[in-house]
Amino acid sequence: MKIVVLVKEVPDTYGDRKLSLETGLADRGASETVLDEIGERALEVALSYADKNAGTEVVVLSMSPESAAATVRKGLAMGAASAVHIVDEALLGADLGLTAEVLAAALKRIGFDLVIGGNLSTDGSGGVLPAMLAELLDVPAATALSAVEITETGVSGIRGSDGASIRVSAPLPAVVSITEALPDARFPNFKGIMAAKKKPFETLSLADLGVEADDPDAARSIVIGLSEKPPRAAGVKIVDEGDAGEQLADFLIQNRLA
């Protein structure tokens, strides 16, 4: 079985997050970059299955800048057999539609039995990419799973809802996305880090995939306006001199909060 895991380099959640006022894109230099945690959890699902099932091939796939190569290699150090890195200047600022088109083309080239990704990245937070990929690849999608069971012929899992838990299943090939309810990822050990240097690492461009980023027939989105968030205004301080309750009630009424 071949399992392809979608991984992504994102700004560290503990660092500053800023948008460039000139381009409207995330300022990747504002903080350290890391492998997205939800992608690591997705990789852990694949590796856990591979540990128990000989003959399973796990591939990490990422569409990211050339500078993200070291981050993508972390997936190899964790235990993936190979990596595919899509790098092209024309993908700078790619929207979800273009991203899905490019990743789908790469998946067709790689071949897969199962694609696993996170349900929501920590930078873009689009939350729709797995479903878009399934549509483009014409395979079933089982999204937002809090538990995953993989067999040789299918995949199933639990999806939580407001009032119940739903068990969903799909035959292979399929695309699934997982939530943060899945276990934390393993840490790369020294042996894995050294082995990662010798594992296959393929870099692809848009030309390799036969995708044109400026195709006029494909829907693309652009940023038409951007401004900084205004500084936070000072709040109202209520001093209790025996009438704090009345002051609070007046404040709520004046601001239509009550």
N, C-alpha and C positions, 0 to 999 in steps of 0.2 A: 504494500500500500504506500502511496505517496501523499503525504500531508504537507500542504504549503501554508505557512503561517505569515500573516501580514504584520510587519513591525514598522515602527516609525520613530524618528528622532524628534524630540519635542523640547521646548524650554523647560528647565527644571521647575517643578511646581513650587519649590521653596525660594525661588529667585524672583526678580522683577519681571513682569510681563508688559511689554510695550509694543505699540504699533508705530511704524514709521509714518510720520505726517506727510512725507514726500511721496511714498509709494502706496500707502495703505496696507502694507504687508507687515507681518510680525517681525519685530526687530530681533533677529536671532542672536545678535551680539549683546543684548541687554542682560543675559544671564547664561549660566552654564547649560549645555544641552545633554540630554540623557535619552536612553531608550524608554519609550513610553511604558509605564508600568502595566497597563492593560494588555499591551502587546507581549510583555514578558509572561503574563499569566496565560495568554493564549498559547505561547510557546511551551509553557509547562504542561498544558493539557496534551499537546502533541508528543512531547518527550516522555511523559508518563506512560502514554500508550505504547510508544516505541520501546521503552524499557522492558515491557512485558510481552511484546510481539515482535519476534525476530523477522527481519525482512522489511521492516517499516522504514521508509526514507522520509526524513523531515527536512524541508527546505524553508529558509526564511526569505521573504520578498519585501523589498522596500523601494519606494519612490521618494528620493531625497537628494539633497545637494551632494556633490562629490566629497565635501568635507565631512559627511556623515558616515563615511566608509568604516571608520573605527568603531562607531556606535553599532553599525550593522554587524560587524564582526563579533560583537558580544554574543549575538545569537549563536554563532558558531562555537564560541567558547562555552556556552551553556550546554551544547550538545547537538545542535543541528548539523546535518551532514553536508549541506552546501548553502550558498547564499546567492541571491540575484539582486543586484542593485541597479535601479533605473536612474540614470543621470542625464539631464539635458537642460541647457540654459533656457529653452523655450518653455519649460515647466515651472519656471519661477512664478509663484502666485496662482498656480493652477487651482481651479474651483473643483467642486466635488464631481461634476459631470466629466471633466477632462481626466481627473484622477481615476475615476472608475473605468473610463475607456482605456486608459493606459495600463492599469493593473489587469484588466480583463484580457487585453492583448498579450500581456506577459504570461498570464496563467494558461492561456491557450498554447503558448509556445513551450512553456515548461511541462505542461500536463499535470493533472492532479486527480486524486480520488476524493480528497476533502480539503477545503480551505477553512482556516480558523483565523478569526480576527477579534479584536475588542469591539464592544458595542459602541464605544464613545471615546474618541481621543481626548487627551487633556489640553490640547491647544485649540483645534478647530471646533471640537464638540459637535460635529455634524450629525453623527448617529445614524446615517442612512447608507453609508458606503457598502456594507455587506449585502444589503438588499439590492442595491444598484448592481453590484457585481453578479449576483445570482440572476438578475434579469438579463444582463448582457451575455452571460454564459449559458443561459437557458437551463439552469439547474435549480433544485429546491433550495429554499433558505429557511434556516431555523435560527432565529435571532434572539438576543438578550437572554441567553441560557445561564442559569445559576448552577447547573449541574450538567455534565456531559458524559454520555456513554457511547463509545465507538465500537463497532463490530466490523467484520470483514465486508459486510454488505450494506450497512446503514449506520446512522447516527441518531441519537435521541437525547432528550434532556428536559429539564424543568424550566419553565418560564413563569415568573411571578407576575401576578396582576393585583389590582386593588383588593379584590375579594377572594381570590383563590390562587392555587398553583396549577399550572397547565402542563401536561406532558405532551411534548411534540416530538415527532420523528420524521425521518426522511431517508430515502434510499440514496446510496452513493452513485455518482458523484454529487456533492452538495456543498453549500457554504453555510457556516455557522458563525455566530458571534457570541462572546461570553461576557459576563458581568464581573464586577470585582468580588462577587461571592466565591469565585473559584480560588484555589489556594495560591499563596505567594509563590513566585518563581524561585528556582534553585539558584545558588550563587556559582559563578564559574570558578572552578578550582585551578590550580597551577597546571595540572595535566591538560585540562580542557583549553586553557589559554594558549599553551604551547601547540596543541594539536590544531587549533583554529588557524594557525599560520599556514598550514599545509592543505587545508580543505579547499575545495573548489569555490571560487568567488567570481561570478560573472557580472560584468558591467554592461548594461544595454542602453542604447539611445532610442529616441523616437523613430529614427530611420530603421533601426533594427526591428522595431515592432510594427512598422508600417502605419504609424499614427501621425497625423498632421495637427499640430497644436492650433494652427490658425485656420482650420477648415471652416469655411463660412456656413456650411450646412449643419454644424454641430453647435448646440446651445452653449454659450459661455457667459459668465457673469463678470462684471467689473465693479470696482469701487468708484462711485461718483462724488463722494463727499466724505470728509473726515475731519474731526476736531478733537482736541483733548477734553477729557472730563473736567468740568469746572471744579475748582478747589472746594472742599467741604466747608459750608458756612458754620459759624459758631451756633451752638444750640441755645435753647432757653433754659436758664438756671432758675429753679424754684427754691426759695429759701423758706423753710417752715417757721412761720411766726404764729402758728395756730390756725392759719387759713390755707395751708398747702393743698388740702383737698379741693378747696374752691378754685385755687389757681390752676390746678391740674385739670379740673373739669372745664374751666374757661378755655384753657389751651386746646383741649380736645375738640371743643365745640367750634372754636375759631378756625381750626384747621380741618374741620369736617371729618374728624376721626371718631366721632361718637354720635 
